[in-house]
Amino acid sequence: MDAPATGPGEVPEDPFALHNSASAVLDGHGRVVGWSERAQELLGYPPDEVLGRTALESLSDPRDHEAVRAAAAACERDRGWSGVLPVMHRSGQRVEVGLRVRAVIRAGPAREWFLVAAPAKAVLQWETDRSVLDGLFRRSPIGLSVHAPDLRILRINRALARYTQLSAAEIRSRTIGDFLIGPDLKTIESRLRRVLETGAPLIFTEQPCRLRSDPDHERVVSVSAFRMEDPSGAILGVTQQVEDVTDRYRARRRLALLNRASARIGTTLDLGRTTRELADVAVPDLADAVSVDLLESVARGDESAEEASGPVRRMAVHSVMAEALGVMYPAGEVFHFDPRTPQARCLAEQQPILEAELRSSPGWYFQDPERTRRAFGLNAHSLIVVPLTARGLLLGLLSLWRAERPEPFEEDDLTLAEEFAARAAVCIDNARRYTQQHQAAVTLQRSLLPQELPEYSAVEVAHLYLPADAATGVGGDWFDVIPLSGARVALVVGEVVGHGLHAAATMGRLRTAVHTLAGLDYAPDEVLSHLDDLVSRLAAEQAPGDGRTRAGQIVGATCLYAVYDPISRRCTLARAGHLPPALVAPDGTVSLPDLPEGPPLGLGGLPFESAELELAEGSLLALYTDGLVEARGFDLDEGLERLRGALSGPGRSLEEACTAVQNALLPDHPPDDVALLLARTRVLAPEHVAFWELAAEPAAAGRARHLTETTLTGWGLGELAFTAELVVSELVTNAYRYGGGTPVTLRLIRDRSLICEVFDSSSTAPHLRRARTTDEGGRGLFLVAQLTERWGARYTRRGKTVWTEFPLATATEGHSAAVADRALDGTVRQPPT
């Protein structure tokens, strides 16, 4: 007979239950004296075939007699027996059955034995199930509790009992509230009642769990529960399985925190924002309060050059408690850590430090006793300090406190903090490197472009510069205002192909070249011709094969060069592939002068031509690069029309005009570099200019001295008369001697300095040399160089002009005379070249 049938997944019934088991009675000689219907069903023998016969002969195979006799002996000895024996079925088949044998006491000396039998398979299954049930309550590492419908505890296993400090028997009939506290109790009770009411099981639901016996230790448990019912469906209670998953929960939380840190830290390359992101991520998942301190050199974007004991800058603070922010050093403050503090030791050793109990860490007090007292008042009780290091460089440290959360930091928290800090340190170092490179780029750009333009007599200027690469702040467009001789001024705007550092470096080379050429007083078309030759040579020097078309950043560069003379009001302009300037008349009307268009620099083969404009006083010249008129994707004509509209109208300051142009044409982030130079023309008053034409005769020098002395006295510059007379005399004498007999022109200009100019038709270059003591001449220009602040020569198609400049508030007559005497003796020191 097979085991009782069960449904899939159901627990088999007790095979020795009355309705399931077969029974028989044996007398003291082993004869069958009792036989049940279930026994007949199990073995196939009707009662009349077995009653009165010995069980050994009628029910067992001869091969099994030895085992039967051993079981009978054990039964006699122990007054009972249970086990499995093979029995013969009526069909001749051996059947394994489980037996339970007990002695039956009768009146008198007679003894009988009561046997209960069931199929061995069903007995084995039943014993296995009983062993599993016993294991759940005795040996299982997972907690198990059985509750009545009112949630009183009926039974718990040993795994759960060890958290209660009570035995399993003592726990019976208690409630969950006797062991859990706070909202954790309400959570579990509400969930168990829902299981009782609905019958829907609770599966692996995690929740916090605080025990009354250990309230400061927060645990996380996974709870599964099901409703218990009898065969009729009556509710018997609820059973819950409880597993402590604190370590797993914390590991998962640590991983989630690291993932959040990776996603939220380093979203920009701003050093301050990166440290604030670090502080924000650490609170509240890891700590109740956090501070980020960087070495002062790192905060500036430099390498960590200071000692670990050097100053630190508080970069960020964050806390779940508003009061804590008043206790901590605020962001931006620079201070030193006391050598006895955990933070100082962390910096010195570059090792993390865990202070599980702050009150046992006296070093913390020495930093600021008053702040320490207030921190203890907020219940700060645990501290972790972790160094921030990346690529072998010490950057600073991260300090984490706990106050509201009762459990102190543990080693696992320290490990998490180290991983957390390591990832954040790389982001901080990236931000530091960017800050360093950005500062270097900005420094480069500032060194390549004029910063504070001085006051000029010829023009009033304002400028606007916006690089396309806002991250580095550098670009290839440039502008310049260069003072020239004769109170003139050169206005320059140029553009290099490309953006970024390479374009800026190329721009710096071109700007330097323009300064050099401007110093030689070349005409605008000649300046561009020389610049074109220079660009061709520089392009040939570029190293090929580096993956970048750096030569193209030079070839194709454009430039607009203009020279304005405030005396004649004439402006001479030439352009190399550049857009023409905008000219705003004093009445506010705007025009675009038609200038000859030269080729971009470096192409060669085509000449550059100049054009000359006569400008009314107060005219406005706007020089710009193409990024200004094409910034919003306009076509060129539309961009120029918008520029006209932004510049039109009289009476505005240059700063207002710059703002109007920017608002009308530029987006927040222009796609190309933009340079704009605005220059409003001025005119030098006629009474500040004196002009004479002198005949080429020996008396010319004397007449020049007389005219100079008279004019300077009239200008109130009598103290400069003696010096100026000496200089003018030397220059006029040289012009008379080497000028080819043509008239000599003398011009005096009173500007921010006194300017003396002598023109002759000779193109012979004046030469400065040191005269020997035996030479009769050769000291003229040497004397001029000693007595003036600057001197030089500029050439025209009709000759040359030698000019000098005197500062108005220097050179007394006595000093000038002494210099002149030493020069005549040949003892004046050689001026610097």
Secondary structure, DSSP 4 states (H G I P E B T S, - for coil): -PPPP--TTPPPPPTTSTTT-EEEEE-TTSBEEEE-HHHHHHH---HHHHTTSBHHHHHS-GGGHHHHHHHHHHHHHHTEEEEEEEEE-TTS-EEEEEEEEEEEE-SSS-EEEEEEEEEHHHHHHHHHHHHHHHHHHHT-SSEEEEE-TT--EEEE-HHHHTTTTS-HHHHTT--GGGTB-HHHHHHHHHHHHHHHHH---EEEEEEEEEETTEEEEEEEEEEEEEEEE-TT--EEEEEEEEEE-HHHHHHHHHHHHHHHHHHHTTSSS-HHHHHHHHHHHHTTTT-SEEEEEEEHHHHTTS---S-TTS-EEEEEEEESSHHHHHHSPPTT-EE---TTSHHHHHHHHT--EEES-GGG-GGGGGT-HHHHHHHHHTT--EEEEEEEEETTEEEEEEEEEESSS-SPP-HHHHHHHHHHHHHHHHHHHHHHHHHHHHHHHHHHHHHHS--SPPP-SSEEEEEEEE-SBTTTTB-SEEEEEEE-GGG-EEEEEEE-SS-HHHHHHHHHHHHHHHHHHHHTT--HHHHHHHHHHHHHHHHHHSPSSSSS--HHHHTT-EEEEEEEETTTTEEEEEEESPPPPEEE-TTS-EE-----EEPPTT--SS---EEEEE--TT-EEEEE-HHHHSTTS--HHHHHHHHHHHH-SSS--HHHHHHHHHHHH--SS-SS-EEEEEEEE----GGGEEEEEE-SSTTHHHHHHHHHHHHHHHTT-GGGHHHHHHHHHHHHHHHHHHSTT--EEEEEEESSEEEEEEEES--PPP---PPPTT-SS--HHHHHHHHSSEEEEEEETTEEEEEEEEETT---HHHHHHHHHHHHHT-SPPPP-
